[in-house]
Amino acid sequence: MIVPRLIERKRDGGQLTSGEIHELVTAYADDKVPDYQMAALLMAIYFNGLDRAEMNALMEAMLESGERLDFSRLPLPRIDKHSTGGVGDKTSLILAPLIASLGVAVPMMSGRGLGHTGGTLDKLESIPGFRTGLSLAEAQKQVAEIGCAMLGQTEEIVPADRKLYALRDATATVEVIPLIAASIMSKKVAESLTGLVLDIKRGSGSFLPHLEDELELARAMIDLGVRHACPVVALLTAMDRPLGEACGNALEVAEAIDVLKGGGPPDLIEVTMALGAEMLVLAGTATTREAARAIMRDAIISGRALEKFEEVIAAQGGEARVVRDPSRLPQSALQKQFGAPRAGIVQTVDPRAIGHGVISLGGGRTRMEDTVDPSVGFVISAKPGARVEKGQRLADVHAQDEKGITAGIAILESAIAIGDSAPASLPLISHRVTAKGVEEL
Amino acid sequence: MIVPRLIERKRDGGQLTSGEIHELVTAYADDKVPDYQMAALLMAIYFNGLDRAEMNALMEAMLESGERLDFSRLPLPRIDKHSTGGVGDKTSLILAPLIASLGVAVPMMSGRGLGHTGGTLDKLESIPGFRTGLSLAEAQKQVAEIGCAMLGQTEEIVPADRKLYALRDATATVEVIPLIAASIMSKKVAESLTGLVLDIKRGSGSFLPHLEDELELARAMIDLGVRHACPVVALLTAMDRPLGEACGNALEVAEAIDVLKGGGPPDLIEVTMALGAEMLVLAGTATTREAARAIMRDAIISGRALEKFEEVIAAQGGEARVVRDPSRLPQSALQKQFGAPRAGIVQTVDPRAIGHGVISLGGGRTRMEDTVDPSVGFVISAKPGARVEKGQRLADVHAQDEKGITAGIAILESAIAIGDSAPASLPLISHRVTAKGVEEL
């Protein structure tokens, strides 16, 4: 293998063979190919892409660089949900216990906040004592015992992906659909899933700005899933405004608990139910999405979903009492209402401004070594299209001091626009993509 | 400076400011920007290019990373000649002493063989004792004393270019016109030239396969020259066959001496005179190219050019007697004639096959640490278009053993094609490019 010749071929629009990709990724994971050659290849891939066979070879090579969860003795369907990242998106916190309470194993591997988006691990860690750093063996055992574990990507899983991702982040080669698809799917196949539901975010708060890219990502991941006995269903959902009301780690856990108790904001409930219905149909627990919704409603009304969340929290060392008494979650020192500066119709609630705002209040990281304040953030009841009176409460800022409150109000002022006409918002759930094709909803 | 943002901007087709390029290259030369980020940027530049201002900023940043020759107290014009690399091209060996013998300083910095092409340093080192590794101070002193020094790129000159070039070589980002132009011109401006003549090779044996690319390289280097008080004139010359007859280090030195004595093959004489005439006009030594040719002929006939070559060789520790007695140059143990396998018209003499052939006989490197056998190579009198009889001597192989002779004959058999019609060869000198524009010759 002469690496510059492989880079050259991809640079000139040619294809790499599966054998070449496998040898290259394996050598890279073993530190035998230098970062600079891989960086040049990644940029060539940015321009010239990878075809389906190349993408699959990349995914398999990354998968083989590490261990997998072993569920060969677990007779349950195993379903995970993955989102491309958003603001206010706490559906994972709801779906993991909800779906696990219905006899489906949910080995959920999540990430931390990235860019302006929040991360499930950061949210879970706002529960006092909650430990997300499970080993592969601990996760396997917990899934076998209580049907669910919520953990971070361990050292053992797809190390080549971790190394490649860090390089992509440093070389402006993150936004490449086949690389994104192979990266996500390598982790999901390593979880030994029997099905995956994908939530692809659309709009100003999402990573992929064009519908065609979002559909292509869905198709690419579905293709990889088909090749590895892991059927994938993707929903395209709106991220031109935050999902639900709470934005900030502990605030989002509290809102997730609300939904598990039968409450919560309608948009959050609808996206959660739509994703959950796909999970249950993939699991074979329900034959139709309508039936799946009914089963989920029962699990919520009966309290079983909430109990499962308590069980997961307790199993991972967290204070399970937060579920019954969310006031035990970290609380910010100060809260302040934000009223509408004028009467009119809410035009936009900018998710990037809100996401970056949470970080600037201390609720996220600008560097990996930053510590996160779980209590701060926003609760924004205003939604685009809502008619509001002057002074009407649109949101609350949660901050630790007056400086934070002032900053938070300024962020809301710039993020929430009020006008006079009906705004053009994206439909909450616009497309459903399966191996059979794309349905516009 | 956030490097991934700069990579991203270039990736997306934007421009980098001169300040950004300067900061980036300076940090890279100081090992403060990692190779992998530079590699990703280089590949983005491969796809999206650099405009003239970016290219100039890159050149200036590389220039400022090191030292320059200081000729502030030398009242002579200083002219160099640079070729993009070919097979059988020994014009530098002739021009340096010839032009220096006419009162023009020639601080000539050359390279080693690269790919299938030969290198002036390797050729000079076939002269017993010749030392090409002059320091900057030694080169300056020698140019002041005898008007000419022939040296390799020193450690002190444009270290950023050396580091970048090694990275480009390992990441398939060599063939990028603004990077080539900035790399060459950074070295030439560091030589403190008052003019530069560029020999851009065309055809199957050249690095740039398309005429438009060759003209663009000429224009780019002319533009950089204009910005740094170093006027550049470029000639586009044929490299669809070797230049002259000798291909191999000592064989080429012998042929260069032939030309300095008034002999040598007509094509080599013509290219040398054309390049030399441009050098003398740039120097102000002659007002027209015709007058310059007459002056050069005088320098050859009078023996002054040859004496200057003896002087340069002696100054750099070499055995100057090779000039009067070329049999003192290294000789191969065996020589063998190659006769035409059939009657007809010579169609092609493939320069890449011949260049790689010299390497395979031991006359070049496949790895940097290889030692070069100066004596081996080919002397090929056959030129495309020549009518030959069966068995007529077309070439000689110079090799150290029977195995080398057999290999050399096989190389000639595959490199020299004989047919029946007149071949389509490139004109020996096809274009002349100056700041005023392109003249087709």
Chai-1 contact restraints between the chains, C-beta under 6 A:
chainA,res_idxA,chainB,res_idxB,connection_type,confidence,min_distance_angstrom,max_distance_angstrom,comment,restraint_id
A,P4,B,A170,contact,1.0,0.0,6.0,A-B,restraint_1
A,P4,B,A172,contact,1.0,0.0,6.0,A-B,restraint_2
A,I7,B,A172,contact,1.0,0.0,6.0,A-B,restraint_3
A,E8,B,A172,contact,1.0,0.0,6.0,A-B,restraint_4
A,R11,B,A172,contact,1.0,0.0,6.0,A-B,restraint_5
A,D35,B,Y36,contact,1.0,0.0,6.0,A-B,restraint_6
A,Y36,B,D35,contact,1.0,0.0,6.0,A-B,restraint_7
A,Y36,B,Y36,contact,1.0,0.0,6.0,A-B,restraint_8
A,Y36,B,A39,contact,1.0,0.0,6.0,A-B,restraint_9
A,Q37,B,T171,contact,1.0,0.0,6.0,A-B,restraint_10
A,A39,B,Y36,contact,1.0,0.0,6.0,A-B,restraint_11
A,A39,B,A39,contact,1.0,0.0,6.0,A-B,restraint_12
A,A39,B,A40,contact,1.0,0.0,6.0,A-B,restraint_13
A,A40,B,A39,contact,1.0,0.0,6.0,A-B,restraint_14
A,A40,B,M43,contact,1.0,0.0,6.0,A-B,restraint_15
A,A40,B,T171,contact,1.0,0.0,6.0,A-B,restraint_16
A,M43,B,A40,contact,1.0,0.0,6.0,A-B,restraint_17
A,M43,B,M43,contact,1.0,0.0,6.0,A-B,restraint_18
A,M43,B,A44,contact,1.0,0.0,6.0,A-B,restraint_19
A,A44,B,M43,contact,1.0,0.0,6.0,A-B,restraint_20
A,F47,B,F47,contact,1.0,0.0,6.0,A-B,restraint_21
A,A170,B,P4,contact,1.0,0.0,6.0,A-B,restraint_22
A,T171,B,Q37,contact,1.0,0.0,6.0,A-B,restraint_23
A,T171,B,A40,contact,1.0,0.0,6.0,A-B,restraint_24
A,A172,B,P4,contact,1.0,0.0,6.0,A-B,restraint_25
A,A172,B,I7,contact,1.0,0.0,6.0,A-B,restraint_26
A,A172,B,E8,contact,1.0,0.0,6.0,A-B,restraint_27
A,A172,B,R11,contact,1.0,0.0,6.0,A-B,restraint_28
